[in-house]
Amino acid sequence: MESYIVKKLITGNVGYIIPGENRSRMWKDTGKKGVETRQRVPYEELEKVSFDADARRLFERGYLIIEDRECRIKLGFEDADPELEKQNQLILDRSQIETLLYIESYEAFKKKIEKMADGSKEILIEVAVNNDKKQLSVEKSDYIRKVFHVDVEKIQRDIRDELTTGKEG
């Protein structure tokens, strides 16, 4: 049976319940700073854990890490291409997104869109659609339509029509 070393990277106890089994696995805190807790875990267990949302989150957030990179890739905890992973690291908050949409140049806008994390992209679309007080440039609106398949102007128009129709009725 193939097994891999899993280590705990944070202080405190960390553990998960093994899906489909009536048992759990725990990494206890040693109480000594800088001392890592490691356990050898069978691949079959790691595979089950990779499908459980709560247990998977422990690996995705870095509380636990599988030392073998190939195993992490096989289970979907890491991308096979490290450059691809680096491309999706740009995380912007709402105010930065507003600056990107309404103040920054079109070229800067395009470059940042390509490197944005998925969560930031969702916020970008939400801000663009829900902010009809500021006018989005035609170039940026067209680019959002092309990349995200979202027509900001049409959605804003539909919202205005619904509000107008709702007030009259």
C-alpha positions in Angstrom: 0.0 0.0 0.0 1.4 3.3 -1.1 1.6 6.1 1.5 2.9 9.6 1.8 4.2 11.9 4.5 1.7 14.6 5.5 2.9 17.4 7.8 1.1 20.0 9.9 2.3 23.6 9.2 0.4 25.5 11.9 0.4 25.5 15.7 -2.4 23.7 17.5 -4.1 20.4 16.7 -5.3 19.7 13.2 -7.4 16.7 12.1 -10.1 15.4 9.8 -12.7 12.7 9.7 -12.0 10.1 7.1 -15.1 10.0 4.7 -17.0 6.8 4.7 -15.2 5.5 7.8 -15.9 5.8 11.4 -12.5 7.2 12.3 -10.3 10.3 12.1 -6.7 11.3 11.9 -5.2 13.9 14.1 -1.9 15.9 14.1 -1.3 17.0 17.7 0.6 20.0 18.7 4.1 19.2 20.1 4.1 22.4 22.2 7.6 23.1 20.9 8.1 26.0 18.5 9.5 24.9 15.1 8.8 21.2 15.6 6.7 19.7 12.8 4.3 16.9 13.3 4.4 14.4 10.4 2.4 11.2 9.7 2.6 8.6 7.0 -0.9 8.5 5.3 -2.1 5.8 2.8 -2.9 7.1 -0.6 -6.4 5.7 -0.5 -7.2 7.8 2.5 -5.8 10.9 0.9 -7.9 10.2 -2.1 -11.1 10.0 0.0 -10.1 13.2 1.9 -9.6 15.0 -1.4 -13.3 14.7 -2.2 -14.5 15.9 1.3 -14.9 19.7 1.2 -14.0 20.3 4.9 -10.9 18.0 4.9 -9.8 19.3 1.5 -9.8 22.9 2.8 -7.1 21.9 5.4 -4.8 21.2 2.5 -5.8 24.1 0.3 -5.3 26.6 3.1 -1.9 25.2 4.0 -2.7 23.7 7.5 -1.6 20.3 6.2 0.7 19.6 3.3 1.6 16.4 1.4 5.4 16.4 1.0 5.3 14.5 -2.3 4.6 17.0 -5.1 3.5 14.3 -7.6 0.9 13.1 -5.1 -0.4 16.7 -4.6 -0.7 17.1 -8.3 -2.5 13.7 -8.7 -5.0 14.7 -6.0 -5.6 18.1 -7.4 -4.1 20.1 -4.6 -1.4 21.6 -6.9 -1.3 22.5 -10.5 1.2 20.6 -12.7 2.5 23.8 -14.2 3.9 26.2 -11.5 3.7 29.1 -14.0 0.0 28.7 -14.4 -0.5 28.8 -10.6 1.5 32.1 -10.4 -0.7 33.7 -13.1 -3.8 33.4 -11.0 -2.5 35.1 -7.9 -3.7 38.7 -8.3 -6.3 39.3 -5.7 -8.0 42.7 -5.6 -10.5 44.2 -3.2 -13.6 46.2 -4.2 -11.9 49.6 -4.1 -8.9 48.4 -6.2 -11.4 46.9 -8.7 -13.3 50.2 -8.9 -9.9 52.0 -9.6 -9.2 49.4 -12.2 -12.5 49.8 -13.9 -12.9 53.5 -13.9 -9.5 55.1 -13.5 -6.6 52.9 -14.8 -5.7 52.7 -18.5 -7.2 50.1 -20.8 -3.7 48.4 -21.2 -3.3 48.1 -17.4 -6.8 46.8 -17.1 -6.2 44.0 -19.7 -2.9 43.0 -18.0 -4.5 42.8 -14.5 -7.6 40.9 -15.8 -5.3 38.2 -17.1 -3.7 37.7 -13.7 -6.8 38.0 -11.5 -7.9 35.3 -9.2 -11.4 33.9 -9.9 -12.9 35.6 -6.8 -11.6 39.0 -7.9 -13.1 38.4 -11.4 -16.5 37.8 -9.9 -16.3 41.0 -7.8 -15.2 42.9 -10.9 -18.3 41.8 -12.9 -20.5 42.6 -9.9 -19.0 46.1 -9.5 -19.2 46.8 -13.2 -22.8 45.7 -13.4 -24.1 47.3 -10.2 -22.3 50.7 -10.6 -24.3 52.7 -13.1 -23.2 56.0 -11.5 -19.8 55.8 -13.2 -19.5 55.2 -16.9 -17.4 52.3 -18.0 -15.3 52.9 -21.1 -16.4 51.2 -24.3 -13.1 49.4 -24.6 -13.3 47.9 -21.1 -17.0 47.0 -21.5 -16.1 45.2 -24.8 -13.2 43.4 -23.2 -15.4 42.2 -20.3 -18.0 41.0 -22.9 -15.2 39.2 -24.8 -13.5 37.6 -21.8 -16.4 36.9 -19.4 -19.3 36.8 -21.9 -21.1 39.4 -19.8 -22.7 42.4 -21.5 -22.4 45.0 -18.7 -24.4 47.7 -20.7 -27.3 45.3 -21.5 -27.5 44.2 -17.9 -27.5 47.8 -16.6 -30.1 48.7 -19.1 -32.3 45.7 -18.1 -31.9 46.7 -14.4 -32.9 50.3 -15.1 -35.9 49.1 -17.2 -37.0 46.8 -14.3 -36.8 49.6 -11.8 -38.7 52.0 -14.1 -41.4 49.4 -14.8 -41.6 48.4 -11.1 -42.1 52.0 -10.1 -44.9 52.6 -12.6 -46.8 49.5 -11.7 
